[in-house]
Amino acid sequence: MFRRWWFLSLVRPEEQGPRPPGRREAKQAREIVLREWQVLRDRLAEIAAERVTAAGDVLRAAELQLPPEEIGARRNYLWALEAYDAAGRLLDEAVDLPDLAAAVVLAEQAVERLAAAHTAHAGGRPRPFAVRCFYNPLHGDAVRPPKSAEAGRKARRRPTVGAREAAAERRPACAACRNAILAGQSPDVLPALLPAGARRRGGGPVLVPYYAVPQQWSPWSATACGAYDDGTPVLVLRGGHRRPRP
């Protein structure tokens, strides 16, 4: 969805040569960044609205009445309800792309937790919850590194891991992002608009990987837009997702 930020070469004129950009070039660069950011935001807002609406339909259709003794099922069910409410709030208050991505994450996790609650209520054992791609939580599930043919053979020495393999295993990644890293390419990351207070003085707006935004400016940079933190629904419902924006 956000692959190939072709316009980034246009918004960093200082990298194109020693001559500093004039006012006209700087203005054009700012306009390009903001225009492309708005296109991405509008597209993601549509997706987020669809996912949140779909999650609400599922929750209403699969409503549960659980007795107090079903602790595990109740925990997952109440978490699902809170996650759905938080997703709706993020959808209404979203400022940047990671806010909308977090709404998608919470909506989809709400459905996942609802399924776990139903499984536990029926006496089954819920499946482990999915781990999302760190580079872009919209990609969905991360993949496990494939085991080598020598795995489990104690008599043989563990094969040396190369730099690219180590980089691919550093963070959870979907198959596409993992393959890109293994090929020496950049993964298809979720971008964010760097807040004005986090930019160098005089610098214009710039899109960066969402996890490159300092944590004091974003609650999402360390948690894959909330995917890695079970406390995200409560954080959002309490308003803790908001950060000062000068």
N, C-alpha and C positions, 0 to 999 in steps of 0.2 A: 504493500500500500504506500509506503513512504520511501521506496527504494530509489536510489540515484538522485541525490540532491544536486541536480545539474546546476542550479542557480547559486550554489555556495561559492563557486569560483568567481562569481560576479560581485559577491558581497564582501570580499576581502581584497580590496584593491591594493593593499600594502604588500600582498604576496606576489603581485604581478610585475613589480619593478621598484626601483628606488624612488621614483617620483611620487610624492604624496598626492592623494586625490584632491582635486579642487572641490569647491562647494557643490558644484553641479553634479560631479561624479558621486560625491558622498550622498547627496540627496537621492540620486537615482538608485544607489545601492540600498539605501534605507527603504525606498519604495518597493524594490524587488523583494527584499526579505519579508516585509509586512504583507505584500500581496500574496506571495507563495504561502506564508504562514496562515493567512486567512483562508486560502483554498483548502489547505490541509485541515484546518479547524472545522470548516463547514462540512467537509466530507466525514470527518470523525464524529461530529455532532449527530449527523444522521444515523451513523452506525450505532452510536451509544444509545440514542433514543429507541432504536429498534430492539436492541438487546435488553434494555431495561423494561420496555413494554412486554417483550416475550417472557421475561422472568416473572413479571407480575401475573401474567396469564397462567403460567405454570403453578405459581404459589397459590393462586386462588382455586385452581382446579384440583390441587392435591393437598388441600388444607387438612391439618391433623388435629385431633383432640387427644392429648397424651396425659396419662395419669402421672402423678408426681414421682412414682417409683421408677419410671423409665428415664433415668437420669441422662444416659447417653443420647437417646433419641431427642429428649427435650432440649438438651444443650445444642445439638445441631439444628434443631428446628428454630429455636429462638435466635440463633446466630444467623440463620438464613433470612428471617424476617428483618433483623437489624441491618443485614447487608443490603437487602433490597431497599429499605428506607434510605440508607446511606447513599446507595447508587442514585436514587432519585434526587437526593439533595445535591450531589455532585453534578448531576446533569443540569440542574437549575442554576448552579453557582459557578460552573466551570469558567476558568479564565484562560487556561492554556491547554495544550494537547494532553499532557499527563493527567490533568483533572478528568478529562473525558475518558482516557484510557482506564483510569481507576474506576470510573463508573461502569465500564464494560466488565472489568475484572470482578467487581463486587456483584454485579448482576449474575454473571456466570457462576461465580462461587456460591451464590445464594441457591441456585438450582442444584448445584453439586451437593451442598449441605442438606438440602431438602431430600434428595435421593438417599443420602446416608441416614437421615432420620427415618424415612420409610423402611429402609432395609433393617435398621435396628428394631423398629416397632414390629416388624414381621418375624423377628427372631434371628435374623441373619447377621452377618459380619460385614460392615461397610468396607468398600474398597478404599485403599489409601488415596488421599487427595492428590490431585495432579499438581506438579511443580511447573510453573510457567517459565517461558523463555525470559531471561533477564534482559536481554538486549532490546526486546520489544514484547511486552506482555500480551499484546494483541495477537501474537503468533500462536499462542496456545501452549501446549505441553512441551516441556524440555525432553530431550531424549537421553538415554543412558549411553555412555561410550560403549561401543561394541567390544566384547571380550575377545582377546586374541586366542588363537588355537592352542597356545601354551598355557592358558589360564587354568589354574587348578593342578598343574603338574609340578609338584614340589621338587622334583628332581632337576628341573630345568631353571636356569636363571631368568629372572624377570627381564623382558626386553627393555632397552633404553627408550625413554620417552623423549621425542624431539621437542623443539621449541614450539612448533605449531600445535602439536598434540597437547602440550601442557597448557597453551593459551586456550585451546578449545575446551579443556576440562576445568578451567579456572572458575567459570560461572555456568549455571544451568543455561542451556541453549537449545532451541528447536533444531530440527534437522537441517533446515536451510542455513541458519546462522552458523551452526557448527561446521557445516561443509565449507562455508565461505571462509571461516577462520583457518581451517585446514588447508585451504587453497591460497592462503596469504592475502585474502581480501578482507574488506571491512564488512561486518555483519550489517543487516538491514535494521538499524536502530530506530527507536522512537525519538523524534526530535522534540525539543522544547525551546521556547523563546527565552533567552537568558535575561533575567530581570535587570533593569537599569542599574540598580545598586550593586550588582555583581559584575558589571562591565568595567573595563578600564575607562578612565576619564576621557571623555570626548568620543568614545566609541559608539557606533550606531548599533541598532538591533542586530542580533546574530542568533542563528539557530545552532544548537549544540545537542549532543546526546542527552536525553533526559537525566541520566545518572551523573552527568557532569555539572549539573546545577548544584551549587553549594546547599547543604542540608538546611541551613538557616533560612533559605529561600524556597525550599520545596520539601514537603513531607514524603515525596515519592521517590527521590533519587536513590535511596538505600533499600527500598522495600519492593522494587519492581511494581510501582504504582499500587502498593498495598497488597500485592499478591503474596508476599512473604511474611505478613504480619497479621495475626488473627485479631489484633486489637484495632484494626483499621475501621470497622463499622462504628465502634464506640468513639474513636478519634473524630470521625466525620460528624457524627450526630452531636458531639459536644462542641463542634466548631473548631477543633484543634488542627484541621487541615489548612486553615487560612494562614497565610504568611504576610508580613508587612510588605506592601508594594508601594515604593515611593513614586 
